[in-house]
Structure formats: structure tokens, C-alpha cells
Amino acid sequence: MALYEHVFLARQDLAQAQVDALAETATRIVEETGGKVVKTETWGLRGLAYRIAKNRKAHYVLLEFEAPSNTVAELERQTSINEDVIRYMTVRVDAHEAGPSVMMRKSDRDGRRGDRGERGAGDRGDRGPRRDREEEAA
């Protein structure tokens, strides 16, 4: 069986429980057609690059699964019918990532960014000290 990643974007006005129900429905479709879901990740409510069907944000969900090709056709058919899903994409991959996906690691990295330490008021980085205007005029 081939390995796939399926990402869908759900409308911004849905509750988290409804988004989880959509993910459970997709999981059920995969399992009923002979596939196996390896991992499900909810990336949360994120801003969109551009407005899609009057939505500025969307709930992102990732499913990693292994299944025959007819499973992908059925999953995409059911997803396109659902009016709560505004976009989806299924990609065949050579191997699934071990551990959390890049999107989940990105939020961890953003949390660590604030740990750089405070710069002093006179710290100018690589540019050296600032000369006063009076010294420049002389």
C-alpha cells in the first residue's frame, strides 16, 4: 500500500469538536476502504494568505495514512462534498515523518525565540557605538 498525507482546511466558525468530528469522519473513510491512519494532527486555527469563501482563517488538520489508491479517490470525493471543508490536498509520500510534523515543530521553535536574552540600551550589534551629531559636525 502507498503512503499519503491529506491536509484539509475547515471553516473558521466551526468549534474544535466539529473539526475533530471531520477528522474522525476522514479516518473512518480511510479505514472502511482498507487503509490505516498512522497519525492525525490538528494544527489549530491559522490565518490564510488570502481570503477563501469569505474566510480569513481556517482550522488545519493533517492525516497521514497508508491505503490503496481507491481510498484516496473516495476520501477526496467525500471531502469535496462537505461544505465545512474549504480546501484539501492529498499527496503521496515516500515515507512518513517520525515524530511531530514541521508545522508542530515550528510552534515549538517560535516559543524558544524569546529566550535570546535582553539587549542593553547601548548595544548596537555589529555596527559599533553611535556617534553623536556634534562629533559628526566637527
N, C-alpha and C positions, 0 to 999 in steps of 0.2 A: 504494500500500500504506500501511496505517496504522502508526503508531509506538507501541510498547508498552514498558513496564517490568515485568519479572517478578522479584519478590523471593521467595526461599524460605528457610526455616529448617530446617537439618538437625540431627539429634540431636547432643547434646554428646559422646557417647562415640565418634564417628567420628574417624578420623585425617584430617589435611588432604588426603592423597592421595585418600581416599574422597570427600571433599567436592568436590575438583577433578573427580573422575570423574562425580559427579552433575551438575556444571555442564557438563561435556563432553557428557553424555547429553542435557541440555536443549538445548544448542547443536545437536546432531545432529538432534533432533526438529524444531527450527525450520528448519534448512537442508533437511531431507528434504521438508518440506511447502511449500517455495517461499519461505521467508523468509531474512532475512540478519541475523545477530547483529552489532551495531555495537560493543558494549562489554560486557565481563564484569568485575565487581569482586567480590572476596571481602573482606567486612568483618571477618571473623575471628570468634572465639568471644566472644560478648557475653552479658551477663546478661539474663534475661527479666523483665518486670514482674510476672509471675505464673507459677506452675508449669504447664507444659503436658505432659501424658502423662509425669509424673514427671521432667521435665527442668527444671532451673533456669537452664540456659544453652543456647545454640544457635549453630551456625555460620550466619552470614548471607551470602547470595550475591545479587547483583543482575545481571540480564541486561537490556540494552537492545537491542531488535531492531525491525526493520520486517518486517511479514508480513501476509498476508490473515487474515481472521477465523477461518477454519477451522484455521489453525495454532495459534491461541490455545486453541481447544477441544481439540485433540489434546494440546498441551503440558500443559494443566490436567488432562486425563484421565490422562496418564501420571504426572504429579506426584502426583495423589491416590492412585494405586495404590501408589507407592513408600512403603514403611514407614519409610524413613530420613528422609523429609521430614515434619516435624511441622506446619508451616504454610506457606502460599504465598499470594501475591496478585499479580494481573496488572492493570495499569492502562493505559488508553490515554492517551497524552500528545500534546500539540500539537507539541512539539519536544524533542529530547534535549538534555541539558546538555552544554555544551562543557567539556572538562577533567574533573577528578575530581568525583564526586558530593558532596553535602552531608555525608554520613557520613564520607567520606575527608577532607574539609577540616576536619571537626570534630576529628579526631585531631591534625591539624597545629596547630589553634588551641589545643588543650589543652597541647601541648608548649611553646607560646610563653608561656603564662600564668606559668610560673615565672620569667620574665625581668623581673619588675616591679621587682626590687631589694629589698634588705632594709630594713625599717623599723628605726629606732633604738628602744631600750628606752623612751625618754621621748616618742616620737612618738604623739600622741593623735588624729591626723587633724584633723577639723573641730571637735572638742569642746574644744580648748584644753588647758591644763595641768590636772592633777588637784590639787585642794585637799586638804590633809591634814585628818584628822579633828579635830586640835587647833584648826586655824583655823576649822572649821565650828562648834565648840563655843563659841568666843569671841564 
